Amino acid sequence: MSRTETRGLIQDVVDKLKQEEFRDEFLNNEHGYVFDSAAEILKTTDKIIKSYIRVSRDNGTIARIPAYRVQHNNISGFYKGGVRFSPNVHEEEVENLAILMTIKNALHELPFGGGKGGVYVHPKDFSTKELNLISKKYVQRLKIDLGPTHDIPAPDLGTNETVIDWMVGEYKTIAPGESYMNSFTGKSVDNGGVAGRREATGIGTFLSYYHLISEWFNNAEQAKVTRVKSWDVLERLRTKEEPIKVSVQGFGNVGSIAAQEAAKSEIDHIVVAVSDEDVTLHNKNGLDIKTLIAYIKEHGQLPKTEEQVNTAGIQATIDHPTSVLTSECDLLILAAVEDQITEENMHEVSAEILLEGANAPITAKADDYFEKNGVIVIPDILANAGGVHVSYLEWMQANVPNRYTKEDVISEMSKQMKKISNRVYDHYFYAEDHETTRFLCYKLALMRLITLLYKHGKLY
Ligand SMILES: NC(=O)c1ccc[n+]([C@@H]2O[C@H](COP(=O)([O-])OP(=O)(O)OC[C@H]3O[C@@H](n4cnc5c(N)ncnc54)[C@H](O)[C@@H]3O)[C@@H](O)[C@H]2O)c1
């Protein structure tokens, strides 16, 4: 979903809420302009910072690298969102991702607003020393716009706890007196992070789906269900004699952990395809996820040649990276980048449930197509919030005497993910209107945001 599509959806949801008159206070003379003002605010961005980072490369040359931080909205709390290092970073992408953070945090009732950062680099093309320099310079450029009670970055695509530790180190040096411990989340445990943060997004993503086919399905009131086609999908999966087949696009932090969760879940799942930006590995009888994760740890990428596959001890056939999207499976986990399922390839997708670990991997047209055909889409703002739930605990940890254990954070995150998932699935399966899951998530989030904007006196 592009920035234009996200803004279009915000407008559609506001128009719908306007008809539904969801708060008595907004009736009569305030009714029209309260909603129009909310749409105007949420479709625009508080602040966009663009800078060029100057880096002395190992070969003696100088590179000037575009770097961004976008602060979309802070009505529900401090700006919060990851920083990505990627060759696809540009202003429109980062702004779109910042808007999604505002909506995700509101849906999940977290006390954060929406921000996002990006640096236009492919980490593979830079040495560790150069990446360290880029991370420090990023913080130097943004110093006055960051801070534990203003804007709190975290890891995202192409970044990890090492990058965040470097950023924290730099922030501590250049912003003396600031509480550097909660100026960033996703730190290593040694550096004030929480155990479980690295795995939280992947675990939470799989949970948002697993909860649907297990607890929610088991407790659902079938007589009230209005989405018959989508309900049939759940029934089919639960009565299948063979294991549920899963394909995973993107085998990084989110994708590999979600695949691991699938492979060890109580309801039998097998992972039949995984991919990264260079390759898809297929095995219709199930890939050995544990061995693939060990391989990634050592080599930083999936094996791509017959020789590498054999050396890794993996049974798999090798195919091009996008073949994962149309591989034969029941569940497709999208855990790479935006706009992967579009009008061009949506007809070839065989999965009956699409799970967005990545942000914005499905376009608006494809979303509508899946909704009409009973294919269930579990949208990014619902599914991939496990990381920000745990980031909240990490941010809180700096203010409390005790340290959270991994069990604490995963259990608290799971509780919150299930609570919000129940709300969305109840709305979706029992609704009179046939709105997409994404539309419903936006609606729940916007009801919160509009209420806050109204209470803060921002809508008139
Ligand atoms: N890390 C988090 O906590 C977190 C939280 C919420 C959302 N997300 C989203 O999840 C997605 C993945 O993030 P991550 O942290 O796992 O990143 P990562 O860098 O750890 O892994 C990314 C994976 O995607 C693959 N990939 C990159 N570009 C690709 C392309 N053009 N086509 C196909 N594959 C490609 C990479 O090879 C890698 O396997 C991103 O969209 C990110 O915004 C991450």
The ligand as an SDF file (V2000), in Angstrom:
LIG
                    3D

 44 48  0  0  0  0  0  0  0  0999 V2000
   11.9020   -5.8520   13.0700 N   0  0  0  0  0  0  0  0  0  0  0  0
   10.7540   -5.4900   13.6260 C   0  0  0  0  0  0  0  0  0  0  0  0
   10.6090   -5.4820   14.8540 O   0  0  0  0  0  0  0  0  0  0  0  0
    9.5830   -5.1210   12.7600 C   0  0  0  0  0  0  0  0  0  0  0  0
    8.4140   -4.6430   13.3820 C   0  0  0  0  0  0  0  0  0  0  0  0
    7.2900   -4.3730   12.6110 C   0  0  0  0  0  0  0  0  0  0  0  0
    7.3480   -4.5420   11.2310 C   0  0  0  0  0  0  0  0  0  0  0  0
    8.5030   -4.9830   10.6410 N   0  0  0  0  0  0  0  0  0  0  0  0
    8.5030   -5.1260    9.1880 C   0  0  0  0  0  0  0  0  0  0  0  0
    8.8180   -6.4750    8.8210 O   0  0  0  0  0  0  0  0  0  0  0  0
    9.5280   -6.4820    7.5710 C   0  0  0  0  0  0  0  0  0  0  0  0
   10.8130   -7.2680    7.7350 C   0  0  0  0  0  0  0  0  0  0  0  0
   11.5980   -6.6630    8.7620 O   0  0  0  0  0  0  0  0  0  0  0  0
   12.8090   -7.4380    9.4420 P   0  0  0  0  0  0  0  0  0  0  0  0
   13.1170   -6.7100   10.6880 O   0  0  0  0  0  0  0  0  0  0  0  0
   12.5250   -8.8850    9.4670 O   0  0  0  0  0  0  0  0  0  0  0  0
   13.9650   -7.1360    8.4000 O   0  0  0  0  0  0  0  0  0  0  0  0
   15.3020   -7.9840    8.1250 P   0  0  0  0  0  0  0  0  0  0  0  0
   16.2240   -7.0270    7.5030 O   0  0  0  0  0  0  0  0  0  0  0  0
   15.7110   -8.7200    9.3440 O   0  0  0  0  0  0  0  0  0  0  0  0
   14.8350   -9.0900    7.0440 O   0  0  0  0  0  0  0  0  0  0  0  0
   14.2790   -8.7240    5.8160 C   0  0  0  0  0  0  0  0  0  0  0  0
   14.1490   -9.9590    4.9300 C   0  0  0  0  0  0  0  0  0  0  0  0
   13.4740   -9.5670    3.7180 O   0  0  0  0  0  0  0  0  0  0  0  0
   14.3020   -9.8660    2.5910 C   0  0  0  0  0  0  0  0  0  0  0  0
   14.1060   -8.8320    1.5760 N   0  0  0  0  0  0  0  0  0  0  0  0
   14.5860   -7.5620    1.6000 C   0  0  0  0  0  0  0  0  0  0  0  0
   14.2360   -6.9070    0.4820 N   0  0  0  0  0  0  0  0  0  0  0  0
   13.5050   -7.7870   -0.2490 C   0  0  0  0  0  0  0  0  0  0  0  0
   12.8470   -7.7080   -1.4940 C   0  0  0  0  0  0  0  0  0  0  0  0
   12.8710   -6.5790   -2.2220 N   0  0  0  0  0  0  0  0  0  0  0  0
   12.1820   -8.8050   -1.9370 N   0  0  0  0  0  0  0  0  0  0  0  0
   12.1430   -9.9520   -1.1930 C   0  0  0  0  0  0  0  0  0  0  0  0
   12.7540  -10.0770   -0.0060 N   0  0  0  0  0  0  0  0  0  0  0  0
   13.4210   -9.0120    0.4590 C   0  0  0  0  0  0  0  0  0  0  0  0
   15.7230   -9.8880    3.1170 C   0  0  0  0  0  0  0  0  0  0  0  0
   16.5690  -10.6550    2.2680 O   0  0  0  0  0  0  0  0  0  0  0  0
   15.4890  -10.5340    4.4900 C   0  0  0  0  0  0  0  0  0  0  0  0
   15.3780  -11.9480    4.3480 O   0  0  0  0  0  0  0  0  0  0  0  0
    9.6950   -5.0130    7.1860 C   0  0  0  0  0  0  0  0  0  0  0  0
    8.6380   -4.6440    6.3340 O   0  0  0  0  0  0  0  0  0  0  0  0
    9.5570   -4.2820    8.5020 C   0  0  0  0  0  0  0  0  0  0  0  0
    9.1110   -2.9450    8.3370 O   0  0  0  0  0  0  0  0  0  0  0  0
    9.6200   -5.2780   11.3740 C   0  0  0  0  0  0  0  0  0  0  0  0
  1  2  1  0
  2  3  2  0
  2  4  1  0
  4  5  1  0
  4 44  2  0
  5  6  2  0
  6  7  1  0
  7  8  2  0
  8  9  1  0
  8 44  1  0
  9 10  1  0
  9 42  1  0
 10 11  1  0
 11 12  1  0
 11 40  1  0
 12 13  1  0
 13 14  1  0
 14 15  2  0
 14 16  1  0
 14 17  1  0
 17 18  1  0
 18 19  2  0
 18 20  1  0
 18 21  1  0
 21 22  1  0
 22 23  1  0
 23 24  1  0
 23 38  1  0
 24 25  1  0
 25 26  1  0
 25 36  1  0
 26 27  1  0
 26 35  1  0
 27 28  2  0
 28 29  1  0
 29 30  1  0
 29 35  2  0
 30 31  1  0
 30 32  2  0
 32 33  1  0
 33 34  2  0
 34 35  1  0
 36 37  1  0
 36 38  1  0
 38 39  1  0
 40 41  1  0
 40 42  1  0
 42 43  1  0
M  CHG  2   8   1  16  -1
M  END
$$$$
